[in-house]
Structure formats: structure tokens, C-alpha cells
Amino acid sequence: MLTNLARAWGAKILRPVAHLLNRLGLTPNGATLLGFALTVGVAVFLALGHLRLGGILLIFTLAFDAVDGTLARLTGNITRFGAVLDSTLDRWAEIAVFAALVWYYSRTGDDLGVWLATAAMATSLMVSYTRARAEGAGFTLKEGLFTRLERLIVLIAGLIFNLAIWALLVIAVLAAFTALQRLWVVRQMDRATK
């Protein structure tokens, strides 16, 4: 999965940043809240129609989003609440970004853009919900073709290269597939335990 590869590769970059944030007195939960606030700020740019700039800024918020976990491991301040806060704000951040695009496309009269941004938001949330519900039922579920990192990479590329409509279409379709894929995986795991 691309997420695991990115974590392994990014650790070398994120560790010095986490050390700096720790020296500045920022807690892991504080880093989570700051990353969320930055993403909401980017969503404002998207809603105002600055799609390319929003895509570029999302690269930085994506990088910042990974720092909280590194900071938690560095300081030994890993808590279940911190994990729930991070996961919850990740979902809210996704909602903010897609809602900003819905707002932008509705203002410009682009019905297709409105529908695709809404579909991308809904299917993205279902990917995350399926995993959360599976884990709530006692399954460990990491599988999935199109996780949050892949969705963000496609969205960022679409925004920067003026292909946002196509990016939203890809996200909507592949996120829906991933949610169904995760259901199938859970079904297979459930059958294996009987």
C-alpha cells in the first residue's frame, strides 16, 4: 500500500520537523489541530476558485498531517484519544476540501462539478467508515486500493494540472470500489474465523 511506503520514506523527513515542533512546545494533539486548521484554510482558497494554489497548498498540509504521529512517537505521548482525534479531524478535513469544491462549482454553475465533488466526498467517507466499523467489530483492516493518501495525491494533481473534474471522477469511482473491497475483505476474514 502506498501509505506504508510513504510512512517509511517520510519518516526521515518528518523526524527533524517533529523534533523542532517538540522544542517549540507543540503537543501531538496540538499538531493535529494545527494541521486541521491549515487544511480548512486551504479549503477557503478552493471555495474562492484558487484551485491550482489550493492544490499546491494541500501538498504542505498533507506533509504536516503526518507530523502529529511522528511527534507522538518521538515524545512517547501516544494516546487512544490522540488517535481518535487525528482520525476524526482527517475526516472533517476531507469534508472541508470537498465541500469547498461543491461551493465553488455551485457558484460557477457547474452541475457536473457539484455532483462529482459530492460523490467524491461521500465515497471517501465510506472508505473510512468501512474501516472504522470493521475495527469496531474486532477486525484489523488495513487493506484498500484507494486510501486517503491516494485520494489526496489524485486530488492535488487534478487541482494543480487543471484536471479537477477528472480527479473527482477518479476519486468517486475508486473510493466506492475501495469501500466495497473492504467489505469483501471483512467478509472473508469473518468466514475464516468460523
C-alpha positions in Angstrom: 0.0 0.0 0.0 1.2 3.5 -0.9 0.5 4.7 2.6 3.0 2.3 4.2 5.7 3.2 1.7 5.1 6.9 2.3 5.4 6.4 6.1 8.7 4.6 5.7 10.1 7.2 3.3 8.7 10.2 5.0 10.0 9.3 8.5 13.4 10.6 7.6 12.0 14.0 6.7 9.3 14.2 9.4 11.6 13.3 12.3 13.6 16.6 12.2 10.3 18.5 11.8 8.9 16.7 14.8 12.0 17.5 16.9 11.6 21.2 16.0 7.9 21.2 16.9 8.7 19.4 20.2 11.3 22.1 21.0 8.6 24.7 20.3 6.3 23.1 22.8 3.7 21.8 20.4 2.0 18.6 21.6 0.9 15.8 19.2 -2.8 16.9 19.6 -1.8 20.5 19.0 -0.1 19.4 15.8 -3.3 17.6 14.8 -5.4 20.7 15.4 -3.0 22.9 13.6 -2.9 20.6 10.6 -6.7 20.6 10.5 -6.8 24.4 10.7 -4.4 24.7 7.8 -6.5 22.4 5.7 -9.6 24.4 6.4 -7.6 27.5 5.4 -6.8 25.8 2.1 -10.4 24.9 1.6 -11.3 28.6 1.7 -8.9 29.2 -1.2 -10.6 26.3 -3.1 -14.1 27.8 -2.4 -12.9 31.1 -3.8 -11.8 29.4 -7.0 -8.0 29.3 -6.5 -7.8 25.7 -7.4 -4.2 25.5 -8.5 -3.0 27.4 -5.5 -5.2 25.2 -3.3 -3.6 22.1 -4.8 -0.1 23.4 -4.1 -1.0 24.3 -0.5 -2.6 20.9 0.0 0.9 19.4 -0.5 2.1 21.2 2.6 -0.9 20.3 4.7 -0.5 16.7 3.6 3.1 16.7 4.8 2.1 18.5 8.0 -0.7 15.9 8.6 1.8 13.1 9.1 3.9 15.1 11.7 1.5 14.5 14.6 2.0 10.8 14.6 5.8 11.2 14.4 5.7 13.7 17.2 3.6 11.4 19.4 6.1 8.5 18.9 9.1 10.8 19.4 7.7 12.2 22.7 6.2 8.9 23.9 2.8 10.7 24.1 0.7 8.1 22.2 -2.9 8.1 23.4 -6.1 6.5 22.2 -7.7 9.9 22.3 -5.0 11.3 20.1 -5.6 8.6 17.6 -9.3 9.2 17.6 -8.8 13.0 17.3 -6.4 12.5 14.4 -8.7 10.2 12.5 -11.8 12.3 13.2 -10.2 15.5 12.1 -8.8 13.8 9.0 -12.5 13.1 8.0 -13.5 16.7 8.8 -10.6 18.0 6.7 -11.7 15.8 3.7 -15.3 17.2 4.1 -14.0 20.7 4.2 -12.0 20.3 1.0 -14.8 18.6 -0.9 -17.4 21.0 0.4 -15.2 23.9 -0.7 -15.2 22.4 -4.2 -19.0 21.8 -4.1 -19.3 25.5 -3.1 -17.0 26.6 -5.9 -18.7 24.6 -8.6 -22.2 25.6 -7.5 -21.2 29.3 -7.7 -19.9 28.8 -11.2 -22.9 26.8 -12.3 -21.0 23.6 -13.0 -23.6 20.9 -12.1 -21.2 18.1 -13.0 -18.6 19.5 -10.7 -21.1 19.7 -7.9 -22.2 16.1 -8.4 -18.7 14.8 -8.7 -17.4 16.7 -5.6 -20.3 15.4 -3.6 -19.8 11.8 -4.8 -16.1 12.0 -4.1 -16.9 13.3 -0.6 -19.4 10.5 0.1 -17.4 7.6 -1.2 -14.2 8.9 0.6 -16.1 8.9 3.8 -17.4 5.4 3.2 -13.9 4.1 2.8 -13.0 5.4 6.2 -16.4 4.4 7.7 -16.0 0.8 6.5 -12.6 0.5 8.1 -13.8 2.1 11.4 -16.9 -0.2 11.5 -14.8 -3.2 10.8 -12.3 -2.4 13.5 -15.2 -1.7 15.9 -16.3 -5.2 15.2 -12.9 -6.6 16.1 -11.2 -6.9 12.7 -7.9 -5.4 11.7 -8.4 -3.7 8.4 -5.6 -2.0 6.5 -6.4 -3.3 3.0 -7.8 -1.0 0.4 -6.8 0.1 -3.1 -7.6 3.8 -2.7 -6.9 5.1 0.8 -6.8 8.7 2.0 -3.2 9.3 0.7 -4.0 8.1 -2.8 -7.2 10.2 -2.9 -5.2 13.3 -1.8 -2.5 12.7 -4.4 -5.0 12.4 -7.2 -6.9 15.5 -6.0 -3.7 17.5 -5.6 -2.6 16.5 -9.1 -6.0 17.3 -10.6 -6.1 20.7 -8.9 -2.5 21.7 -10.0 -2.9 20.5 -13.6 -6.4 21.9 -14.1 -8.0 18.4 -14.2 -10.1 18.7 -11.0 -13.2 17.3 -12.7 -11.3 14.2 -13.8 -9.6 13.8 -10.4 -13.0 13.9 -8.7 -14.4 11.3 -11.1 -11.4 9.0 -10.3 -11.8 9.5 -6.6 -15.5 8.9 -6.6 -15.2 5.6 -8.6 -12.1 4.2 -6.9 -13.2 5.2 -3.4 -16.5 3.5 -4.0 -14.6 0.4 -5.2 -12.3 0.5 -2.1 -15.3 0.7 0.3 -16.8 -2.4 -1.4 -13.3 -4.1 -1.5 -13.0 -3.6 2.3 -16.5 -5.1 2.9 -15.4 -8.1 0.8 -12.1 -8.4 2.8 -14.1 -8.3 6.1 -16.5 -10.9 4.8 -13.5 -13.2 4.0 -11.9 -12.6 7.4 -15.3 -13.3 9.1 -15.7 -16.6 7.2 -12.1 -17.6 8.1 -13.0 -17.4 11.8 -15.9 -19.8 11.6 
